[in-house]
Amino acid sequence: MVAVHQYHNQAPLVLTHFVSALTVVFTTDFLKGYAASLLRPYIKPNTLTYLSRVSVSSSFTLV
């Protein structure tokens, strides 16, 4: 409720704040999906296996 407090409970400003945040999130997700579709031809099964192993091993070293 930071936005409500920051904008002194003015509905148009609070609504603009949340609509802007949602727009940023949806735009970012759309661009990630588009980038993934462009990378799909270059990613082979062995690359996915390697990335999966790197991801799992790095998650255990951070703990």
Sequence and secondary structure as in RCSB ss.txt:
>XXXX:A:sequence
MVAVHQYHNQAPLVLTHFVSALTVVFTTDFLKGYAASLLRPYIKPNTLTYLSRVSVSSSFTLV
>XXXX:A:secstr
 HHHHHTTT HHHHHHHHHHHHHHHHHHHHHHHHHHHHHGGG  HHHHHHHHHHHHHHHHHH 
